[in-house]
Amino acid sequence: MKGLHMIAFILLVIGGLNWGLFAFDFNLVSYIFGSVAWLEQLVYILVSLSALLEIFTHKANCKHCGSKSAGTM
């Protein structure tokens, strides 16, 4: 499960960076895979699935959220 968590994390970082660049009218995913529309769409689907995975499994995978001794912020 750790490997899947790491892949999801990397995809979420890619998605977050792409959104940040999109604010400046630059789409990194489209720039890299623009000539292959289905591959670009696949990246967006994988980023979305990664977000869902993290939503539902974050507490179990996070050292801070999963521990009972974690303090409040």
Kinemage of the C-alpha trace (Angstrom):
@kinemage 1
@onewidth
@group {chain A} dominant
@subgroup {mainchain}
@vectorlist {calphas} color= white
{ca met a 1} P 0.000 0.000 0.000
{ca lys a 2} L 2.965 2.323 0.571
{ca gly a 3} L 3.872 2.208 -3.130
{ca leu a 4} L 0.337 3.138 -4.147
{ca his a 5} L 0.380 5.986 -1.628
{ca met a 6} L 3.640 7.328 -3.077
{ca ile a 7} L 2.318 7.165 -6.649
{ca ala a 8} L -0.839 8.983 -5.558
{ca phe a 9} L 1.251 11.608 -3.761
{ca ile a 10} L 3.434 12.216 -6.827
{ca leu a 11} L 0.378 12.516 -9.065
{ca leu a 12} L -1.190 14.975 -6.634
{ca val a 13} L 1.968 17.080 -6.668
{ca ile a 14} L 1.919 17.055 -10.480
{ca gly a 15} L -1.752 18.048 -10.440
{ca gly a 16} L -1.140 20.827 -7.927
{ca leu a 17} L 1.778 22.222 -9.899
{ca asn a 18} L -0.272 22.074 -13.081
{ca trp a 19} L -3.077 24.061 -11.409
{ca gly a 20} L -0.537 26.615 -10.214
{ca leu a 21} L 0.877 27.005 -13.704
{ca phe a 22} L -2.636 27.087 -15.141
{ca ala a 23} L -3.214 30.288 -13.154
{ca phe a 24} L -0.559 31.812 -15.422
{ca asp a 25} L -2.197 30.403 -18.593
{ca phe a 26} L 0.219 27.478 -18.937
{ca asn a 27} L -0.989 23.876 -18.861
{ca leu a 28} L 1.998 21.597 -18.265
{ca val a 29} L 0.091 18.370 -18.954
{ca ser a 30} L -1.210 19.723 -22.234
{ca tyr a 31} L 2.267 20.977 -23.104
{ca ile a 32} L 3.801 17.530 -22.527
{ca phe a 33} L 1.005 15.316 -23.900
{ca gly a 34} L -0.942 17.799 -26.053
{ca ser a 35} L -0.451 15.895 -29.282
{ca val a 36} L -1.842 12.717 -27.688
{ca ala a 37} L -5.271 13.702 -26.347
{ca trp a 38} L -6.088 10.324 -24.793
{ca leu a 39} L -2.803 10.334 -22.854
{ca glu a 40} L -3.502 13.834 -21.551
{ca gln a 41} L -6.963 12.693 -20.450
{ca leu a 42} L -5.441 9.625 -18.782
{ca val a 43} L -3.147 11.842 -16.707
{ca tyr a 44} L -6.134 13.908 -15.549
{ca ile a 45} L -8.050 10.737 -14.651
{ca leu a 46} L -5.078 9.351 -12.696
{ca val a 47} L -4.651 12.621 -10.791
{ca ser a 48} L -8.371 12.585 -9.924
{ca leu a 49} L -8.243 8.969 -8.767
{ca ser a 50} L -5.168 9.801 -6.685
{ca ala a 51} L -7.073 12.603 -4.977
{ca leu a 52} L -9.936 10.230 -4.165
{ca leu a 53} L -7.513 7.626 -2.840
{ca glu a 54} L -5.875 10.191 -0.578
{ca ile a 55} L -9.234 11.476 0.655
{ca phe a 56} L -10.268 8.018 1.799
{ca thr a 57} L -6.919 6.641 3.006
{ca his a 58} L -5.036 9.704 4.245
{ca lys a 59} L -5.723 9.224 7.939
{ca ala a 60} L -4.431 5.651 7.874
{ca asn a 61} L -1.279 6.596 5.913
{ca cys a 62} L -0.393 9.859 7.670
{ca lys a 63} L 1.936 9.726 10.674
{ca his a 64} L 0.347 12.824 12.152
{ca cys a 65} L -3.318 12.132 11.439
{ca gly a 66} L -3.264 8.441 12.259
{ca ser a 67} L -1.524 8.597 15.634
{ca lys a 68} L -3.624 9.005 18.733
{ca ser a 69} L -0.913 11.054 20.448
{ca ala a 70} L -0.823 13.701 17.709
{ca gly a 71} L -1.502 17.126 19.160
{ca thr a 72} L -3.820 19.721 17.768
{ca met a 73} L -2.531 22.518 15.604
